[in-house]
Amino acid sequence: MSDSVLQTAVFVLVSALIGVLTYLKCRGKSDRSGSQNREYFLAGGGLSWVFVAGSITLTNLSTDQLVGMNGNQMALLAVWEFSAIIGLIILAKVFIPVYYRYGCTTTTELLERRYHNKHIRAVIGGLFFLGNALIYMPAVIYSGALLMQTMFKVDIPLIQIAAVFALVGAAYAFFGGLRAVAVSDTYNGVLVLGMALLITFLALYAINFDFSGIPAERLTLIGDENSPVPWPTLLTGMIFIQMYYWGTNQTITQRAMAAPTMEEAQKGVYAAALIRFLIVPAIVVLPGIVSYKLYGDIGDTAYGRLVGDLLPPVLIGLFAAAMAAAVLSTYNSLLNSATALYVCDIHEAYVSDKPDVVKLSAWVTLLLSALTLILVPVYQQADSIINLLQQLNGLLSMPILSIFIVGLLFKDVDARAAIIAVIFGVLFYGSLTFEFSPLYTTVHYIHLMAVTLFSCVAVALLSNRFIFGKQHRWAGKTLELPASS
């Protein structure tokens, strides 16, 4: 049997096994409450802490992390993962209690409750939706296709590989709903983490665990002003980036909101934080550092080339199954959360309050998948996909986070003031970070995120007072208020 046939057989068998295990776990466990939204988007509230942890981990950990972070070929990128632990703790201690108290299906439902206005929910839900559609989904599909192309050293055009991922992912998200996505995420997560740890060990073994000859700036965790993450940014925008991503981002929090109780959700989030501390930093930077010693500065192709050179042929198929699972799991999660945002925040509020959720989700999934493929060539032009992602993320993250902060900490803020602040934040951050703008500055984008956040909070409160004539009040013990407040 040739190596290629063996690899293909292993890939198909492992993928099929995970599919069967997922089916057996999900069979007969649909929600009996009659709520299509709750079953399709929150798994009927039936995810145990194990599946919450597994789904959060693999939703975040995909090829954009493994390819993008290792593509920087330096240890410094690990600070993203270590700081993410703080974001997960904030999710568990601050956001989960309030989401469960308000019975939210989407994170943006909390905004509707706090501002007593459906329009702000639709605006922020629309921004989340656009973030998934224009930033995260194309990046995941592009990075997954790039990894497969470089790892197998095939001459197939990258867009064709991306199309296969997008089509399979769309079918899976449509037929599975969140329950199947979360369960398969967990099974896939065991495989992905196991294979990623194996790659890390083989990479270290290839250089005899000897880092000599690698420039010091590629081994340090303290970045200077010219690095991707200068150390002062840890004191400014970094914590707010993590607070946004883990605490308000629908794609992540949707898993935590799908547990039967708040306590079960918190256990899952703490478990995800432990996995991130013990495993994730090593697997997203060490292979990249080793590749620098072996091949030099080769950017985002580093991880795929290392895998292709170090793994024995019999394991290539297994690794391909793991990486395909990581791509599809993240893509499925993004599709499911984007669909939830459109159905719950926009369609039910403005088009029909009782849609056929499954049929509507199919159309949204189809359109998002087509848009993903259109945008893949844009990401091919990026020098570093992970750095591009983080910079683009600032357009939405800080304006959105500011409105959550204002909504939770203050009363009597007009929703229109919050919407003004969001629009201001998007334009303000974009004018400072993109070179075509006359206000462009060379200040690091993470610093600018902190500036944007506080500016948006100020604009919301000032607009509330001077445009709409309302005086905001400190909410005090906001998180203890009942849902009717």
N, C-alpha and C positions, 0 to 999 in steps of 0.2 A: 504494500500500500504506500503510495507516494505521500510526502509530507503535507502537500496541499490538501489531499483528500482526507487525511487523518485530521488535520486542523479544522476542516469544514465539518467533519463528522462530530468532533468534540463540541464545536460551537453550536451546532444544531441540537445535539443531545442535551447539553447543559441548559440552553435557552428553553427547550421544551420541558425539561424537568422543573424549572422554576415556574413556568406557566401552569403545569399540572398542580404543583404544590400550592400556588396562589388560588387556583380554582377550588381545590379541596378545602382550603381555609375559609374562603369566602362563601362557599355554597350554603344556601339556606339561611343566610344571616342578614337578609335585607330588613330594613326598618319596617315595622308594621304600623307605624303611626299615620301613614298616609301622606307624609310630607316628602314630596319628590326632592325638594331642595336639601333637606336634611340628609336623606339617604345618598343622593348623588354627590353632594359637595362636602358633607361631614361624616360620611360612612355610617349614618344612623347613630352617631355618638358611641360607636362600638369599638374604638381602637384602644387596646391596652397600652400600658406605658412602653412595652417592648416595641410595638409597632410605631408609636409616636416617635420614640428615639431613632428607630431605624429609618423611618421616612424622612425625618428632619435631616439626618446625617446624609443620606444619599441624595435628597433633593438639592442640598447645597454642594455636595462633593460630586462633581462630574468632570468631564474632560476639560471644561474651561478652567477648573482648578488645577487638575493634574498637568494639563498641557500648558496653560497660561502661566501658572506660578513656577513650574519647573523651567519654563521657557526664559524666565529672567535669570536663571542659573546663578542664584545667590541666596544665602540664608535669610536675608533681610525680610523676604516676603512672608516668613513664618510669623511675623508680628501681627499680620492680619488674622491668623488663626488663634493666636494666644489672646488677642483682644476680643475675638468673637466669643470667648468664654464669658466675658463680662456682659456682652449682649444677651447671651442665653440666660444668665442669672437674672438680668433685668426683665426678660420675658417671663420667667417663672414667678418672680416676686412681685412685679408691678403690673404687667399687662394681662397675664392669664387670669388673675382674680377679677379684674374688671370686665374682661370679655365674657367670662362665665356668669358674672352677676347680671350682665345685660342680655345674656342669651344670644350672642351675636353669631350670625352665619358668616359674615365678612367683617374684616377689621373696620371697614368704613361705616358699618352699621352703628358702631360706637359714636362716630361723629354725628350721625343723624340724631341719635339720642341726646347727645350733649348740647348740640346747637339747635335742636328742635326744628330741623330743616332738612328736607330730602335732597335739596339741590346740592348742598355741600357734599353729601354722600356720593352723588352722581359725579361731581367734578373730580373728587379725589379717587373714586373708583375708576373713572376714565383715565386718570393719570397713571394709576397702577397698571391698568389694562394696556396703555400705550408703552409703558416701560417693559412689560413682558413681551409685547409684540415687536417693538423696535430695537430693544437692547438685548434682553436675556435669551429669548428663544433663538434668534439668528446666531448669537454667540455660541450657544450650546451645540447647535447643529453643525456650525462651521468647525469648531474645535474637535468635535467627534469625528467628522469626516477627514480632517487633517491628520488626526492620530492614526486612523485606519490606513490612510494613504501612505504615510511615512513608515508606519510599522510593518506593513506588508510589502512596501516598495512596489506598489502597483502603478500602472500607467493609466488608470481610470480617472477621468476628470473629476475634480473634487465636488463639483455641483451635482454629479450623478450619485455619488455616495451620500451627499447631503439629502438628496431627494428620497432615497430609500429610508434613511432615518426619519425624515419628516412624515412620510406616508405611513410607516409602521407605527410611529409614535402617535399619530393622529387616530389611527384605528384603535389602538390600545386605550387611549384616553376616552374615546367615545364609548366603547363597549364596557369599560371597567368601572368608571367612576372613582371616587377617592378611595373607597375601601380596597379595591384591587390594586390601585396605585401604591397605597401605603404598605400593603402586605408584600407585594412584589419588591418594593423598595427595601424592605427589611431582609428578605432572602437574598436579593442582589447585593445588599450592603455587606453581608458576610463574605460573599465572593469577591467583591471589589476591594474591600479592606485587606483581605487575605492576599490577593494577587499584588496589590500595591505594596504591601509589606515585603513580599517576596522580591519584587523588583528592586526595592530599596536595599535589601540585603545583598542581592546579586551585584548591584551597582557598587556598593562598598567593597565587596569581595574582589571585584574586578580591579580595584586600585589598591588592594591589600590594606584597606582602611587607612590609607595614607593620603592626607590632604596637602602634602607639601607641593609647592609649585603653583598652588592656586592663590591668586591675589587676595590679600587680606580683606579688601573691600567686598569680596564675594563670600566671606565667611563670617562677617560681623552681623550682629543684630542691632547695632546702633548706626543708623543711617546718617550720612552727612547731607548738606544742603543740595547736593547734586544727585542724590540717590532717589529711587522710587518712593521711599517712605522716610523722609528726614525725621530724626528722633523728636524734634519739637511738635510734630503733628500728633504724636501720641497724647499730647496735653491739650490739643485744640479740637480738631474735627473728628479724630479717629473714634472716640467714644460715642459720638453722635451718629456716625455712620453705622456702627454696630447696633445702637439702640433702634435706629430706623429699620435696618435689615431684619433683625431677629424679633423686634417687638411689634412692628406695624405692617410689615410686608406680608400680604395675603398668602403668598406661596408657602411661606414658612409657618406662619401662625395657624393656617387652616388645619395643619396636622395636629397642633396642640389643642385646637378647639373641637377636635373630633373624638376626644376621650369621653368616657362616661361621667367622670367627675373632674373637678378642678385638681384634686390631689393626684389623681392618676396622670393627668396632663403634666403636672409639675414634676412628677417622678420621671416621665419620659424626657422632659427637657433637661433635667439634671444628668440623666444618663447620656444624652447627646453631648452635653458639656464635657463629661468625663472622657468620652471617646475622642472628642476634639483635642483635649489636653494630652492624652496618652499616645495617640496614633497620628492624627492628621498633620501636625506641623512637619513631622519627619518625612512623610510620603510626598509632600508637595514641594519640598526644597532639596532634599539630599540627592535624589536622582539627577536633578538639574545641575547641581554643583559638580557631581561626578562627570556628567557629560561635558562640562567645560574643560575638565582635565583631559578627557579622552579625545574630544573633537574640536575644542575651541568654542568660540562664540557663535552658536548656530540658532539661537532664538527659539521660537515656538516649535521647531522640529526636533528639539532635544529629546523629549520624552519618547516619542515614537521611534526614533533611531536607536535609542538605548534599549528599548524593549525588543526591537527586531534583532539586535546584535547579541543580547545576553540570554534571552529565554531559549531553552531547548525547543526544537520544533513541536514536540508533543504537547507543550504547554501554550503554544501560540494560540491555538483554538480556544483554550480555556480563558486566556487573557482577553482575547477578542470578545468572548461572550460577556466577560465582566465589564469591559469598557462599553460595549453596546448597551448593556443593562444600565450602566451609569448614565449614558446619554439619554436613553429612552425614559428612564425614571425621572430625570430632571425635566426633560421636555414634556412628559406627560403631566408632571406636577404643575408646570407653568401653564400648560393648556387648560388643565382643570381649574386652576385658580383664576385664570383670565376669563374663562367661561362663567365661573361663579360671579365674578365682578360684573360682567355684562348683564347676566340674567337677573341677579338680585338687586343690583344698584341702579341699573339703567332701564332695562326692558320692563321689569315689573312696575317700575315707578312711572314710566312715561308711555309705554306701548300697550301692555296687557298685564294685569295683575295675576292672571292664572294661565301662563303659557304652558305648552307641552315642553317640559324642561329637556327631555332627551332629544327631541327633534330640533329644538332651538340650539342646543349645545352642538349638535352635529354640524349645523351651518356655521356657527362661530368657529368651531374647530377647523373646518375646511378652509375658511377665509384666512385664519391665522397661519395655517400651514403654508398656504400659497405665498403670503407676505414674507414668511420666514425665508423661503427659497429665493425670493426676489432680493433680499437683503444680504444673503450670504456673500456675494462678491464684494460688498462694501467692507466686510470684516477681513477679507483676504488682503486688503491694502494696509492693515494696521501693522505697525512695527512690533507691538506687544499687545496681545488681546486682553490680558488681565488689566494692564494699565489703562487701556482705552475704555474698558468696561467701568472701572472705578471712576474715571473722569466723567463719562456720560451719565453715570448714576447720580452725580451731584445735581443735575438739572431737575430731578424730581425729588430726591431723597430729603434734602433739607427743607424745601418748602412744605412738603407733606408732613414731615416730623414736627415742624413748627405748629401746625394746626392741631395735631394731636396734643401737643404740650399745652397750647392755649386752651383747648377744649377741656382738658382734664384739670387744669390748675385755676381756671377763671370761670366765673358765671357772668351771665348777661352780656355775652359777646355776640354781636350780630353775625350771622353766617356770611353775609355779604362782605363784611370786613375780613373774614378769614379767606374768602375766595380772592379778594384783592391782594392779600398777602401772598397767596400761592402764585398768582400771576406775576406779581412783582419779583418773587424769589426765582422763578424760572428765568425771567428776563435778566435779572441782576446777575445771577451766577453765570449764565451764558455769556453776558457781555464782558465778564471778567476773565473767562477761561479760554475763549476761542479767539484765535489770532486775527480773524478778519474784523473783530470788533475794535472800534477806536478806544474803548476802555480796557482793552486787554492788558493784563498784568502778569509778570513772571512769578508772582507769589504762588507757592505750591497750592494745588487745588484742594488739598485736605484742609489747609488753613482757611481757604476761601469758603469751604463748606460751613465751618463754624461761624464765619462772618455772615454768611447767608442766613443761617438759622436764626441768629439773634436779630438780624435785620428784619426778617419775616415776622418774628414775634412782635417787634416794635411796631411794624407797619400795621399788623392786625389790631393791636390795642389802640394805636393812635387813630386809625380809621374808624374804629368803633366809637371813639370819643368825639372826634371832630367832624366826621362825615355823617355818621348815623345818630349822633347825639346820645349815645348810651355810655353809662359809666360801668366799666367792668368791676367785678368784685372778686377778691381772692376766695377760692372755693374751700380752702381749709382742708378738711379730711375728705377730699373728693372721692377717693377710692372706696370709702365706706358708705357712700350714698346709695340708696336703693335705685333701681332702674327707672322709677317714675320721677326721679328728681329732674 
